[in-house]
Every structure is written in structure tokens, then in C-alpha cells.
Amino acid sequence: MRRQALASASVASVGYDAATETLEVEFRNGNVYQYLGVAKRLYWGLMSAPSVGAFLNREIRDSHEFLRVR
């Protein structure tokens, strides 16, 4: 999945596949996770949030299944 680099203290890059509603997040520590069933509105909310890490923790992390990719 193609990811876009972000200026965030904790998140290095984010990618989104609208067809499968999969959000892929690469953290600064090198870990990559895919969050499943993420609505497009949440993706856009994440990308426009003043703090990507805070939005991810508050809106996505604990409410969506995830897979560790790397």
C-alpha cells in the first residue's frame, strides 16, 4: 500500500485503501499496522487532525481490529 509521509512525532506515514477500508500506519519506531474497517471519514479526519497520534489513539486504535505488518 502506498503511504504518505507525515510530520508527526509518532507517525511516519499513513496509507488508505477505500475499497477494503484498510488504514495502514507506519510508526516512527518502524512498526507498521493495518487497521481494518476504517471509514473514509475517519481517514480524512486523521489526515486533517492537528495531532495525528492523538486522533489515532482516540478514534481508531481501540475501536478497530488491526494486524501488525512489520
C-alpha positions in Angstrom: 0.0 0.0 0.0 1.3 3.4 -0.9 1.7 5.7 2.2 2.0 9.4 2.5 4.7 10.8 4.8 3.5 12.9 7.7 5.0 15.5 10.0 4.1 13.8 13.3 6.1 12.9 16.4 4.8 9.3 16.4 3.5 8.5 12.9 5.9 8.4 9.9 3.4 7.7 7.2 -0.2 6.7 6.5 -1.9 4.9 3.6 -5.6 4.1 3.0 -7.4 1.7 0.7 -11.0 2.8 0.4 -12.1 -0.4 -1.3 -11.2 -2.5 1.7 -11.4 0.3 4.3 -7.9 -0.5 5.5 -5.7 2.1 7.1 -2.0 1.4 7.1 0.1 3.3 9.7 3.9 3.3 9.9 5.2 4.5 13.2 8.5 6.3 13.8 9.8 3.2 15.5 9.5 1.2 12.3 6.4 -0.8 13.2 3.6 -1.0 10.6 0.0 -1.8 11.4 -3.1 -2.2 9.3 -6.4 -1.1 10.9 -9.5 -2.8 9.4 -12.9 -1.4 8.8 -11.8 2.3 9.0 -14.4 4.5 7.3 -13.2 7.1 4.8 -14.4 9.9 7.0 -12.1 8.7 9.8 -9.2 8.6 7.3 -9.9 12.2 6.3 -10.2 13.2 10.0 -6.9 11.6 10.7 -5.2 13.4 7.9 -6.6 16.8 8.9 -6.1 16.4 12.7 -3.8 18.8 14.5 -2.3 15.8 16.2 -2.3 12.6 14.1 -1.1 10.4 17.0 -3.8 11.7 19.4 -6.5 11.2 16.7 -5.3 7.7 16.0 -5.3 6.8 19.7 -8.7 8.4 20.4 -10.7 7.4 17.3 -9.1 4.3 15.7 -6.7 2.3 17.8 -9.0 0.8 20.4 -12.1 0.5 18.2 -10.8 -1.3 15.1 -9.2 -4.7 14.6 -5.6 -4.5 13.5 -2.8 -6.6 12.1 0.9 -6.0 12.6 2.5 -6.0 9.2 6.1 -5.2 10.3 
